Amino acid sequence: MCTSHDSRPPIEPISGAAVDGQSVILEGEDGAEFRAYLALPEGSPGAGIVILPDVRGLHPFFEELAMRYAERGITALAIDYFGRTAGTGERGDDFEHMPHVEQARWPNLAGEIRTAVAHLRAQEPAPRSVFTTGFCMGGRLASMSATLGLGLAGVIPFYGWPVGENRNGTPAPADNAAKIECDVLAFYGEADAGIDKDVREAFDRALDKAGVRHETVVYPGAPHGFFDRKADQFQEASTDAWDRSLAFIRRHTAGQPIAGSFKLAEHPQDASAGAEPADPRTAHWTGDD
């Protein structure tokens, strides 16, 4: 498990940002309802992002993460997985998630991702580019979301298992790399015992073979689930991952400035990337930053 009920994103709020956050109930492709949390920025959004939680499903960490994205001008929708088996109400710290994880099968999860993307695109005004990001179980789902033909602009998986079998039947992204339709920005902790160097490199090789543009970022000494305010010893890694995520979204979104704390001078390893293009539609991501 990546996060606990009292985990929060390691991102400072933007003081005075005008955003609107609200719980919504969505209807999946099979008619089953599931809860989601929609965060809307002030003004016209250029980008939208679907947030795919870890094995606990939708809880305050991911609701707050949606708000942090909205503060930076990005429409965000965090979804739950367990409406069929646990209902659509909010859940406490005592929620026993594992029986529900095992019943959340890939066909249903894929349908809920499609529903979430459609809901984002139904907002007025609609985002011009749509992304997914996910954590742990959601990281694997984020990678697989790029195989669903949704026209995504990019996917940002955090410590998602990319190989092998899965407890709920979600296919391995490495086995489906040829179907991935967009760029991939993947984050891992070097000390993640479940996703070691061999696993990470297997995914990289599959993406290379499929011709998928991708960047894999590995943080020395960081464990699985490092992106958490409680893991303050890894705050530098979390800040870098957040900055890279915003820069990735910015580059893949047409004509929309995305607020963020990224400063090239503070990230000398990124100096080769140079200035970002005014319109990312006219440039190709090289994965150099």
C-alpha positions, 0 to 999 in steps of 0.5 A, spaced: 500 500 500 502 506 498 498 511 502 494 511 508 488 515 510 492 521 513 497 521 507 497 528 503 501 530 497 507 533 498 505 539 494 504 546 497 497 549 496 498 556 492 495 561 496 489 565 493 488 560 488 480 560 485 479 553 484 472 549 485 472 541 488 466 537 489 465 530 489 461 527 483 457 520 482 459 517 475 456 512 471 460 506 468 459 503 462 455 497 465 451 502 469 454 501 475 456 508 479 462 510 482 465 516 486 470 521 483 472 528 485 472 533 480 477 539 481 476 545 476 481 551 475 479 558 474 478 560 467 479 556 461 483 549 462 488 547 457 489 540 460 485 535 464 488 529 468 485 523 470 488 521 477 488 513 478 489 512 486 493 506 489 489 500 492 485 504 497 481 507 492 479 514 492 481 518 499 483 524 501 490 524 498 487 524 491 482 529 492 487 534 495 492 532 489 486 534 484 486 540 488 493 542 487 493 540 479 487 545 479 491 550 482 496 550 477 490 551 471 489 543 470 482 540 470 483 534 475 478 528 476 480 523 481 476 516 481 474 510 485 474 503 483 470 500 488 463 502 487 460 496 485 462 492 491 463 498 497 458 503 494 459 510 493 460 513 500 466 516 503 470 511 507 474 511 513 481 509 515 478 502 517 476 500 510 478 493 508 480 495 501 483 488 499 477 484 498 475 490 493 481 490 489 481 483 487 474 484 485 475 490 481 477 487 474 480 490 468 474 490 463 470 494 469 477 499 470 478 500 463 470 502 462 471 507 468 477 510 465 474 511 459 468 514 463 472 519 467 476 521 460 469 522 457 467 526 463 473 531 463 472 532 456 464 534 457 467 540 461 465 547 459 470 549 456 473 542 455 481 541 456 485 541 449 489 535 452 488 529 457 493 525 461 492 520 466 497 519 472 496 514 477 500 511 483 502 503 485 495 500 482 493 506 479 500 507 476 499 500 472 492 503 470 495 509 468 500 506 463 495 501 460 490 507 459 494 509 454 492 502 450 485 504 450 485 508 444 483 515 448 487 520 444 491 521 451 496 526 450 501 523 455 501 518 461 505 519 468 505 513 472 508 513 479 511 506 481 506 502 477 508 495 476 509 494 469 511 487 468 508 480 470 501 478 473 496 482 477 491 480 482 485 483 479 487 481 472 490 488 469 494 486 463 502 488 464 504 494 460 510 491 458 506 486 454 502 491 451 507 496 449 506 496 442 499 499 443 501 505 447 499 511 443 502 517 447 509 519 451 510 516 458 513 519 464 515 514 469 517 515 476 520 510 481 524 509 488 530 506 487 529 502 494 522 499 491 523 492 493 518 490 488 520 494 482 527 493 482 532 495 476 531 489 472 523 490 472 524 497 470 529 496 465 524 490 462 519 496 461 524 501 458 526 495 453 519 494 451 517 501 450 524 502 446 522 496 442 515 499 440 518 506 439 514 509 445 517 516 447 518 515 454 523 517 460 524 513 466 526 517 473 529 513 479 530 517 485 536 514 489 534 511 496 527 512 495 522 507 497 515 505 494 510 510 495 515 516 496 511 521 494 507 523 500 508 529 505 509 524 511 516 522 507 519 528 508 526 525 507 524 524 500 521 531 499 527 533 494 525 527 490 517 529 490 518 536 488 522 534 482 517 529 480 512 534 481 516 539 477 517 534 472 510 532 471 507 539 470 513 540 465 511 534 461 503 536 461 506 543 459 510 541 453 504 536 451 498 541 452 497 546 446 498 554 448 496 553 455 501 556 461 501 551 467 503 554 473 509 551 477 515 551 481 520 549 476 526 553 475 531 551 470 537 553 475 535 549 480 535 543 476 542 543 472 540 536 470 535 539 465 539 544 462 540 540 456 532 541 455 533 549 454 527 553 453 520 550 452 516 551 446 511 556 446 506 551 442 508 544 444 504 542 438 510 544 434 515 540 438 517 533 439 518 531 446 525 528 447 525 526 454 532 529 455 529 533 461 
